């Protein structure tokens, strides 16, 4: 039976008239990479801060590893690693000194701590920068240092809030690979990002928040089944009579069809063999056509349909 690592029940957080969390509930199992998505102002950061007992809340409960989370429950806190969007390291310390300091907050045995710090350095690929000060590092290297400081003590639960914002592609790939490696090594991960393709690539399950509520939850495939447009067929065709267009629109599962320039674009909702039926109509009417391709919905399509809004690069 899978263990529950995080259990949030009926969480309410108010800021005067604003309800930041509106009876929000969430359960995360051991070994998951759990994606938390939502437009800015949806309550993602508030949720994380309440989860960590950095914010008090008006109603509800938060349990981590089966225990009630409180500001002074250090037994739980030592098993949590937090990497927030804003880089939090000491400018007056070198790369190595920073990692050693943050690891030392939890690991007192010097020999063990040295091994853990060496492991963290190797893990994020900062071996050549140990004596550098943070201000000398690029944005991508600084993010990697931030991650190393957050995971050096080998936590069981790791929370990453926008870890790849404003980094180069090489560092971004290194960070994503690192997150998957941490998960393989046994860590449960909560991940927020503005980059839908990242969430789609690495997360085992996803919750979408809006206005302090959880409005959808499931695997990527489960979420994609919630949207109306399950596939779009695009066919290169120079001209098509209106009578044939109407025949296509009358096909099962077709809810929209248009011809613009050289492309016939058909939106389908559910069903199987949609493309075959469309092509049969064209062949029956002796219409020649060129390239044919199918586009499946992305996580971004799901997000936009469910929330009606884009993610924006602002604070939650």
C-alpha positions, 0 to 999 in steps of 0.5 A: 500500500502506498504511503501518504507523504502529504495530506492537506484537508479543507484548508482555508486561508484568508487575507482580510476579504481575499480568500487565498485558499478556499477549502483546498484539499490535496493528497500526495503519495510516496514516490510521486513527482506531483505538479502544482499548476495554476495562474498567478494568484491561484494559491500555489505559493500560499499552499506551499507556505501553509504546508511548510508552516511558514503561514498560519491558516484559518481552517483545515489540517496539514499532515506530512509523513503522517504527522501534523505539521507545525512551525516547531516540528523539526523532526519533520522539517529535517526530512524536507528540502525546499528550493524556492523561486527566489535564490536564497544563498549567502553572497559572502560564502563560496559555493562549497561553503554555502552547501556545507552551511545548509547541509550542516543545519540538519547533519551534525556528523562532520564525516557524513556531512562532508560526504553529503556535500560532495554528493550534492556538488557532484549531483548538480555539476558544480565541481569546477566552481567550488571556490566561486562566490555566488555573484560570479555565477551565471543564472543557471549555475546559481539555480544549481547552487540553490538546488544543491543547498536545498537537497544536500541533507538528502530530504525525503520530500522536496519542494521545487518552486519554479526552479528553471525560471530564466536559466539557459537550456543546458542548465534547464535540462540538467535541473530536470534530469536531476529532479528525476534522479532525486525521485529515482533515489526515493524522494517525493517531489512537489513541483511548480512551473510556468513551463507546461512541457516540463510538467508534462515531461516529469510529473506523474500526477498534476493538480490545477488550482484556480482562485484557491480551489483545486479544479482538476487533478490526475495524470496528464492523460486523464487531464487531457480527456477533460477537454472538448478538443481531443484531436485536431486533424489538418489536411492540405487541400486547395479547394473544397465545396461547401456541401463536402464541408457540411458532410464533414461537419455532420460526421460523429465527434466533429464539432468544428471544421473550417477551410482557410487558405490551403488547410482544412482544419477539423476539431474532434471531441472523443471517438476513434477513427475520426481521421479515417472517416474524414478521408473517406468523405474526401475520397468519395467526393474525388477530392485530392489532398496533400499532407495530413497530420493529427495534433493531440491536445497539450497540457497547455490546452487543458490548462487554458480550457479549464482556467481560461487564463495564461500563466504569468511571470508574477508572484502568486 
